[in-house]
Amino acid sequence: MKRRKFLQLTGLTAAGTMLSSCGKGAEKLIPFLIPPDDGSIPGVVNYFASACRQCPAGCGTLVQVAEGRAKKIEGNPLHPVNQGRLCARGQAALQDLYHPDRIRQPMKRTGAKRSGAFAPISWAEGMKILVEQLKGLKDQGRADQLLLVTPRLQGSLHELFRTFMTAYGSPRRLSYEFLSTECDEQAGLAVYGRSDLPDYDIEHTQYLLSFGADFLETYLSPVRYGNAFGKMRQARPTIRGRFTYAGPRLSMTAASADRWLPVKTGQEGILALGMAKLILDEGLYNRQAVQAMGGDPEEWKARLSGYDLQQVAEATGLKPKEIASTAREFATIRPSLAMAGDAAAFQTNGRDAVEAIHFLNLLAGNVGKPGGVLFRPESSAPEEQSGFADLVSAIDAMQSQKIGLALVYLCNPVYSIPKSTRFQEAFLKVPFVVSFSSIMDDTSRYADLILPDHSDLESWGDVIPRAGIRSSVTGVMQPVVRPIYDTRPVPDLILTASQALGGKMREALPYKNYLEMLKESVQKKLNAPSGPAFERIWVGILQKGGIFGPEQVAAPRKISGTFSPAPVRPPRFQGDEETYPLYLAVFPSPSLYDGREAHLPWLQELPDPMTTAVWGSWVEIHPKTAASLGIQQGDLVQVESPQGAIRVPAVIFPAIRPDLVAVPMGQGHQGMGRYASNIGANPLALLAPIMDEENRLPAWGATRVRLTRISDQGNLTVMGHPEGSYRGELMEI
């Protein structure tokens, strides 16, 4: 008997055994004789190119659709950012579409705020309430009391909301994200003369130095950078790029490095300047590049006189030999590249540190060159980003009852903005809140009216990558299935409300629907003809998944010797060292990111790459620290800061500094459906509202904590633990 025949027979035998053991008898499988009325053809699989909004990277996707249902999401090989690859978060967007707890129709609050008591209403009633609220505020001369809360938007969606708010007469648009790149952009403007984020050419570098930039997990564009890192290591036959990681915690990215420098929290900038001084003192800098920019090495040496190797070693907790070796390697192995991550940026000296790190790139002469720091010829499309100062201003306005109506779209600020800012307290004072969330998240519980949005797989849109590209890229998101529930695309709701308000609102936004506006935006971008000619172009764009311009590289607008490294200020922390002896690191989860994907069970059961923990929160503690406090693996531990406390299980983690503990973001939701609600703890409750006063930047890494063992019942769930299997049985998607 042939092997294939044997496998066929054994497969049939196993199937028969399973069927005979079922309570019901065997059922016949009857194929479709009449195709479904949704236009799908049974057995035929189609692929639709679209774009991903699970994080700001803006990857391209291919969605497999069969019989009217989306089956699988993969990367689009034509998209310049991800080139056919896709992370777990992008693939899990499928569960967003079929989530059992999606809000299926408009809802109106019937109980107290935060009670979760809502009653379904019709779209006619929901839109009537929205328009009445907008019209009432405007008629009372209080148009400036409308607050729009969104993440950072780009492209036509940014233009839609910008036009809407301007025509309505309100300047209060809060486009803020916890994982903001505000510090990177300020530092980039100072060093390179460009506030847009560069593309780090990891693929072609020979020496990579990361100061807390976890580019393989969550930093900027992890799929693109992960692909580039693989090529840096393996694509060149005779060259294997070197990688050094400087940071107080060994992340998955750090675990991929050749050398880990466990620098003290908040001392990354001092380390960078210490390396810069050694490079200057030993004449290892790129003389040609420094001369071309008009730099003065002697002046730089004088400014860095306080950063001798021994002093830097004491400040950073590193060995002088390690610092010197890294500095010499960075300067002599060319091209080299330095990256600054969140660990360095979210400190009270964050901007100083990021500028110091980029100064290393100037010394290496890698700016605008392969293997270095590259920029697009033009800045990215116009976008709206609110700074931390804008967040504080919005909170003050809500506290003083200067906000009469709030609209919340594509974000969950009640969860993602630390309680120490008093945002949640102020948000309760807003008389009327409209949420456009498709799931009952933490913010929707504060709402008076919920008008649920389509899922991304049911929507039109354009997605412009924020970083990681060196060409003009606009991904086009298209609906791949018909809407499952009675939801509506939010851009269409804004256009409908504008028409109902009339006057300037109708004139400013005359479009019949958002698709018409999107197509006009694409037509202008391409300077394409209208009519049938553009329709042919549009079909081609949808087939490819977007507009992908040729790859181009431009030098920064301003690279001159006028930039000189400034001394890095000592970091400040909230909490005195005696009472709160440990630094706290709150890091984005490789699977749940900042918590926006916590409702997706595929991601909940995806093991953390360093601890294998699933379905919950934990705190990583160095073995020496744990032993001194009597804490063992899996114990329930209270993590307390001057702002609050959370209780999570302990993970004894040797790859972390003894003076630091770390907790992942993403858990601790009060809403978000059955797979996220009341699971784990939200570590943002611990963070201090301390900031870099000089540059008005948040310092989310400037918090101290103390640990207290509560019991041995931490209920830590790790891969292979029985509870992990139990959770797996709960999956309904």
C-alpha positions, -999 to +999 in steps of 0.1 A: +000+000+000+013+034-009+019+060+019-007+084+005-034+057+004-025+047+039-029+083+052-062+086+034-076+055+050-064+063+085-079+098+081-113+084+072-111+059+100-103+086+125-131+108+112-156+079+114-146+072+150-151+109+160-185+110+143-197+078+160-188+092+194-209+123+190-243+126+206-260+133+173-259+111+142-238+119+112-251+148+092-249+152+054-228+180+040-250+196+013-233+220-011-248+253-022-271+246-052-281+283-054-253+307-047-258+331-018-274+365-026-243+384-014-226+378-047-201+353-034-193+321-052-190+290-030-155+275-031-140+306-047-114+325-027-107+362-033-079+384-020-084+421-013-056+444-008-061+468+022-042+485+050-037+479+087-045+504+115-036+482+145-006+504+152+009+535+136+032+515+113+007+514+085+014+480+069-003+467+038-025+437+040-041+410+019-074+397+032-086+363+021-123+362+016-144+331+008-182+329+006-186+364+019-165+359+050-130+372+057-109+341+066-073+353+070-051+384+069-016+384+056+009+410+045+008+427+011+040+419-008+037+451-029+036+474+001+069+491+007+066+490+045+061+453+053+068+437+019+044+408+025+051+403+062+026+410+089+028+408+127+004+390+150-015+422+158-023+428+121-034+392+116-056+394+147-077+422+132-099+395+118-112+390+153-122+426+155-147+420+127-162+389+143-159+398+179-190+386+199-191+417+220-192+443+192-218+470+196-243+461+169-265+493+168-267+528+183-271+529+221-283+556+245-274+558+281-302+549+305-284+547+338-257+566+356-224+573+338-200+544+340-229+521+349-228+504+315-266+508+313-275+515+277-306+509+255-306+503+218-320+530+195-324+535+158-299+554+136-325+580+130-328+587+167-291+585+172-283+610+145-311+633+157-295+634+191-260+641+177-272+669+154-293+684+182-263+685+206-241+701+179-267+726+169-277+735+204-240+742+214-235+763+183-268+782+186-258+792+222-226+807+210-205+780+226-191+763+195-156+765+210-168+741+237-168+712+213-139+688+221-128+662+195-106+634+209-088+612+184-054+595+180-030+611+156-047+611+122-033+615+087-045+618+051-082+624+042-094+615+077-072+642+092-085+667+066-122+657+073-119+663+110-098+695+105-124+709+082-153+699+104-138+715+135-128+747+117-162+751+100-180+744+133-158+770+151-139+750+177-101+748+181-103+721+207-090+690+189-070+666+211-050+642+190-029+626+217-014+591+222+004+578+253+032+565+231+037+598+215+067+606+193+067+643+204+102+641+220+117+624+189+103+651+166+115+679+188+150+664+189+150+657+152+142+693+144+170+705+166+196+681+152+186+675+116+162+703+109+134+678+102+105+672+126+092+642+106+105+608+118+134+594+097+139+559+083+166+541+101+184+521+074+191+490+095+193+467+065+225+483+052+242+493+084+272+473+098+269+484+134+236+491+151+234+508+185+199+510+201+193+531+232+160+514+244+145+513+209+126+480+208+123+480+170+115+442+168+085+446+190+067+479+191+090+508+182+078+528+151+076+501+124+085+467+138+076+446+108+097+467+085+126+469+109+124+433+118+127+424+081+156+449+077+173+434+108+172+399+094+189+412+062+215+431+082+224+398+099+221+373+071+216+389+036+252+399+029+275+368+023+306+382+040+291+407+064+272+401+096+261+433+112+269+439+148+242+450+173+246+466+208+216+474+230+217+499+258+188+498+282+179+487+318+157+458+308+164+429+284+136+431+259+131+407+229+150+432+208+178+434+234+179+396+235+188+396+198+219+418+204+255+408+205+260+430+236+236+443+262+245+474+283+222+475+313+224+513+317+207+529+347+173+544+341+174+579+328+212+578+320+210+569+283+219+605+273+249+606+296+261+573+281+257+588+246+277+619+254+304+598+272+308+578+240+308+610+219+336+624+241+358+593+236+352+594+199+362+630+197+392+626+220+406+597+200+399+613+167+376+585+155+348+607+142+341+610+104+363+640+097+350+645+062+313+646+073+321+669+103+340+693+081+312+693+055+287+704+081+310+730+095+313+714+129+340+724+153+354+693+171+374+714+195+344+733+207+325+700+211+353+685+231+351+716+254+314+712+259+318+675+268+347+680+292+325+668+321+319+634+305+351+615+312+349+577+310+351+571+347+324+597+355+301+582+329+307+547+341+297+557+377+266+575+364+254+547+342+263+517+363+284+503+334+321+492+332+344+517+316+358+490+294+323+482+280+316+519+272+349+524+255+347+492+235+312+502+223+322+537+214+352+526+194+332+499+175+305+524+167+331+549+153+352+525+134+327+500+120+310+519+092+283+526+084+270+527+119+236+538+132+223+549+166+186+548+175+168+564+205+137+546+219+109+553+245+131+543+274+153+573+267+126+597+255+101+594+284+124+609+311+127+644+325+159+647+304+144+628+275+150+655+248+185+660+260+191+622+257+176+618+223+196+648+209+228+633+224+221+599+208+215+616+174+247+635+179+265+602+176+250+598+141+265+632+132+299+621+144+296+589+124+287+608+093+258+585+085+231+611+079+215+608+045+237+578+036+230+541+032+232+523+065+224+555+084+196+580+091+175+587+059+147+611+052+121+613+025+124+642+000+092+657+014+077+656+049+048+632+054+012+643+048-003+670+070-013+656+103-025+668+137-006+658+169-014+674+202+015+677+227+014+670+263+007+707+270-024+704+248-036+674+269-031+695+301-050+723+285-079+701+276-081+686+311-081+721+326-110+731+302-130+701+312-123+707+349-135+743+346-166+731+327-156+749+295-164+718+274-201+712+266-198+683+242-171+657+235-167+634+205-144+604+209-131+584+179-106+556+174-091+559+209-098+550+246-084+579+266-100+569+299-078+539+298-047+552+280-042+585+298-027+580+333-050+588+362-025+611+377-033+637+350-069+637+364-083+632+329-109+607+341-122+631+368-124+660+344-140+638+317-169+631+340-177+668+341-185+670+303-223+673+300-226+651+269-202+625+255-205+607+221-184+576+216-180+561+181-164+529+195-174+495+181-169+478+215-179+489+250-144+501+261-135+521+292-143+554+276-177+543+261-189+536+297-186+574+302-207+581+271-242+594+268-246+582+232-227+555+213-228+555+175-208+524+166-182+525+138-176+498+112-147+476+117-116+483+096-125+453+073-158+470+065-144+505+060-128+528+035-098+549+045-062+559+037-033+549+059-001+568+058+029+552+076+043+574+103+079+561+100+101+535+085+098+546+048+117+567+024+091+571-003+056+586-006+033+558+006-005+559+011-022+526+018-059+524+009-082+506+032-112+491+015-142+471+028-137+434+021-170+422+034-205+436+038-212+451+072-222+424+096-242+446+121-262+478+120-231+500+123-221+530+102-187+545+091-179+575+113-167+597+085-201+593+069-217+603+101-196+635+103-206+643+067-243+637+074-242+659+105-225+686+085-252+686+059-279+687+086-262+717+103-262+735+070-246+769+063-208+769+064-207+733+076-225+721+044-203+743+022-171+731+038-180+694+035-203+690+004-195+653-001-222+627-004-201+602+015-166+596+027-157+575-003-162+605-026-139+626-004-113+598-003-113+595-040-110+632-045-080+632-020-063+605-040-070+622-073-054+655-061-024+636-047-018+620-081-028+651-100-049+627-121-077+635-146-113+630-135-140+609-149-136+574-164-098+579-166-095+583-129-119+554-123-094+531-141-066+545-120-087+539-088-093+503-097-055+498-101-049+515-067-073+491-050-057+461-067-022+471-054-034+483-020-024+519-023-002+545-039+035+536-037+059+562-050+095+555-059+121+552-031+140+584-027+164+598-001+171+634+007+195+650+030+180+669+060+173+705+053+197+717+079+228+699+089+253+725+101+278+730+128+254+753+146+242+722+165+263+715+195+256+688+221+241+703+253+248+688+287+223+662+297+204+672+328+203+647+357+170+628+356+143+635+382+119+610+397+087+611+417+090+593+450+118+595+475+145+568+472+141+556+508+104+550+506+102+540+469+136+523+462+129+509+428+125+525+393+094+515+373+094+507+336+061+505+319+066+491+284+042+484+255+033+448+252+046+430+221+011+415+216-014+440+231+007+472+222-008+500+244-039+481+252-059+488+221-059+451+211-066+436+245-101+425+234-087+401+208-082+366+223-056+355+198-033+382+212-043+375+249-031+339+245+001+348+226+029+342+250+052+371+259+085+363+242+106+369+273+084+354+301+059+332+282+032+348+303-004+350+289-038+362+298-028+388+324-003+412+339+029+406+358+058+425+373+094+415+363+118+415+393+155+408+395+163+376+415+184+395+441+156+421+446+130+393+449+151+374+474+156+405+496+118+409+497+109+373+501+092+371+467+091+340+447+079+332+411+041+336+409+036+354+442+010+381+443+028+414+447+016+449+453+034+475+432+029+509+448+039+544+437+030+578+452+001+578+427-015+544+434-010+507+436-017+476+416-015+439+424+000+415+399+019+382+400+057+382+402+080+370+374+116+364+386+135+379+357+173+379+357+176+401+327+167+433+344+186+457+366+182+450+404+171+486+409+142+484+383+109+466+380+089+464+348+052+459+340+038+455+305+010+478+293-023+465+278-043+449+306-065+462+333-095+473+313-129+480+329-146+473+295-134+460+261-156+429+261-153+395+277-117+388+267-102+420+283-126+432+310-111+429+345-081+409+334-048+420+349-040+456+360-034+489+343+002+500+352-006+535+339-023+541+373+011+541+389+027+568+367+035+603+379+024+634+360+059+647+361+073+663+329+102+680+313+092+715+322+116+731+297+103+713+266+067+705+279+072+668+274+058+639+294+082+618+316+063+586+320+095+568+330+102+590+360+083+571+387+096+552+417+078+523+433+081+498+462+070+462+463+051+443+490+045+405+489+008+398+495+005+360+491+016+330+471-017+332+451-007+354+422-023+331+396+005+336+371-004+321+337+025+310+316+027+289+285+020+252+294+002+262+326-032+244+331-049+278+332-035+285+298-053+255+284-085+264+302-084+299+287-079+283+253-112+264+257-130+297+261-122+309+226-152+316+206-136+331+175 
